[in-house]
């Protein structure tokens, strides 16, 4: 009889469970080539969440409105999808008795699309799925884990792809495991003091020992 995993496992969402950054960069690469944007992909990437992005881009390119309109079309064409092996990893952890949860700043609509694409259900995450819409605190506020802590008596480990994920987990008293499927590489996590044994190329390769992590 296999021994249960006693640790509660909490996942980040973007770039941990789904290929958000890769998909965004793919869309932006198309824009850069189509419109001849000399500043490159990362220039547009850093403008994405800026409410003034059309005005800022308009200072250099006359058709800024058209460029962002084209991005919205590409966003619908190229959708974010789960990383390979995510569904299988989650099912394996469930079979080993690990309580699972998700904490993210993204919208619930995106979570629902992920669940459908990965053929998973809400019940796969008994610790809860907390987004910017149902969690009163979001990262980097350490209180973002409070609702999950109330539902789990076991120690918790947070799996994420950013240095901010590492820092908020550490400040909240959680263990942390890094996956390098986002914009942060292994060297950056090592420089932040994370042990090499806690850093993995992707979620499907994360190894959990039975018992506590």
Secondary structure, DSSP 8 states (H G I E B T S, - for coil): ----B-SEEEE--BTTTB-HHHHHHHHHHHHHHHHT-TT-HHHHHHHTT-TTHHHHHHTT-TTHHHHHHHHHHHHHHS---B-TTHHHHHHHHHHTT--EEEE-SS-HHHHHHHHHHHT--GGG-TTEEE-TTT-S--TTSGGGGHHHHHH--S-EEEEESSHHHHHHHHHTT-EEEEE-SSS--HHHHHHTT--GGGEESSGGG----SB--
